[in-house]
Amino acid sequence: MREPRSSRRREKAPPKPLDAVRLNDLALHYVARFATSAAKLRAYLVRKLRERGWEGETEPDLDGLVARFVERGYVDDAVYGRAKASGLMARGYGARRVDQALRAAGIDEPIRESLRPAEYEARAAIVSLAQRRRFGPFAGARDARDREAAAKLRQKQLAALMRAGHNFDAARRVLDAATIEELEEWVTQGAGES
């Protein structure tokens, strides 16, 4: 008796091992689909080589391939870093988290240093995060009867702001602000300090 059509599975042939042409095509396809850094492209190619193997006559020249892509402008660490940093800042992350993300992407120290947010940007990011998460004055009126619960909530909010990469003083300032206008004024003052 024949198996039903749904239970018959077609066996997939394993992917062919990579050679210089396939490796170049794989890298080209990757940079066409994703904004990336040179280090991330290299890590992707290493992973693909590990998964599929290599059938070239000589060892693959990953550094040369990545260097060609950088030279042609397909990969630009400064552009990638700027986009990544501005995206994280817009989501409310602080300078420490931005630096960690750029470091993980393999962005060099001079580029990371040039992308460190100004005081105004850091203040605007923490206020944006507080607004989105409804921390501090964005929480609205709360019943202050249970001091212990309020203290625990404040500690949780403080920890969340710190995990987002903001410094302690800025996090405390946001949580202690009495009004939203007070925070807006604080952010504006940061523009003068940058």
N, C-alpha and C positions, 0 to 999 in steps of 0.2 A: 504494500500500500504506500502511496506517495504522501509525503509530508505536506501539510497545508502550506500555501505560498508564504504566509506571514511568518511561519517558523523557520523557513529556509533563509538563512543569512548568507549573504555573499561575503566570502572572505576577502578582505582587503589585502592587496599586496603590500609588503613593507616598502616604505619610500626608498628610492635609490640613494646610495651613498653620494655625498657631495663631491664635486670636482671644482676647479677654479671658476668655470662658467656658471654652474649652479649656485655656487657660493656668492658670486657677484650678483646674480639675479635675485637671490634671496635677500641680500642686503639692500638692493635697489627697491624691491617690493616693500621692505620694512620701512625705509625712510620715506617712501611715497605715502604710506598709510599713517605713520606716526611721527610727530615731532619728537626728536630724540637728541641725546648728547652722544659724543664720540664714545664715551665709556659704556653707555647703555647699548649702543650698536655693537660694540665689541663683545659685551656679555651675551647679547642675543646670538651672535654668530658662534661663540664658544658653545652655547647650549645646543644650537642646531648641529654642530659638529659632533657633540657628545651623543645626541639622539640618533643621528643618521650615519655617522661614520665618514671616512675620507677615502677616496679612491684615486686621488691625484698622485703623480709620480714624486713630487716633492711635498714637504710639509706646507700647509696653507699659510700664506702671509697675511694674517689678520691685521697686523699693524699697518702694513702697506695699503691694504684695501680701505681701512678706516681713514688713513691719511689722504688717499685719493678722494674719498667722499667729502672730507673736510675741505680739501683744496678746491673742489668743484662747487662748494657751497651747499651741498646737500645736507650737511650737518654743520651746525654753528652753535657751539656751546654758549656763547654770549646771548644769542637770540633766544635759545631754548631756556637758559637761566632766567632771562628777563621775563619771559612769558610765564614760566613756572612761579617765579617770585610774585609777580603781580596777581596771578590767579590765587595764590595762597593768601596774600594780603587782603584781597577782595573778599575772601571767605572768612576773614577775621583772625587768621593765624599771625602769631608774633614773629619777631626777628629770629629767635632761637629755632623755631620750627621751620622757618623758611631756610635757614642755614643748614639744618639737618637734611631737608629734602634735596637741596642742591648738592650737598656733600654725597648723599646716597646716589645721586644721578651722575657723580663723577665730575662735577664742575670744579675747576681749579680754584685755589684760594684767591688769586687776584680778581677773578670774575665774581666770586662770591662776595668779596669785600666791596666791590663796586655796586653790588645789588643790595647791600644792607639798607633797610628802609630808614628814611629820615624820621626824626622825632614826631613830626606831624602825621606821617603815614602810620607809624606804630600806634599812636593815640587813636587815630581814626579807625584802625583795624580792631582794636580792643573794644571800642565803643560799638562798632558794627556787630561784633560777636555778642556783646552784652545785650544789644537790642534784639538780635535774632534769638538768643537763648532766654530772653526776658530776665536778665540779671539786674541787680541794683535798682535804679530808679525806673527801669523799664518793666519791673515786675508788677507795678500798680500797687494799690493799697493792700496791705496785708494785716491780718489780725496779729497784734503784738502781744497777745496774752501769754503765749507759750514761748518764753525766752529760750529754753533749751532747744526746742525745735528750730527756732530762728537762728540760733548759733550754729546748729548742725547744717542747716541749709546754707548759711554764709560760708562755712568751711568747704562744703561741696562745690559751691560756686567759685570760690577762690582757687580750689584745686583744679577745676575745669579750665579756668583762665590761665593758670600756670602751665597745665599740660598743653594748652594751645600755643605755648611759646612766649607768653608775655611775662614781664618782670613783676616781682611781688608788689613794688610800690604802685605801679600802674593798675594792677588788679585791685589792690586795696582802695585806690582812689576811685575807681569805677564803682565798686560795691558800696563805698561810703557816701557817694554823691547823693544829695538830697533831691535834686531835680535833674531833669534831662537838660535843661538850659545850662546848668552848672557844668555838665559834661561837654556840651557844645562849646562853651567858653574855654574849657581846658584844652580841647582839641585845637581851637583857634590859636591859643597861646603857644601851642607846640609849633605852629607854622612860623612864628617869630624866632623860635629857638633853633630851627633847622639851618 
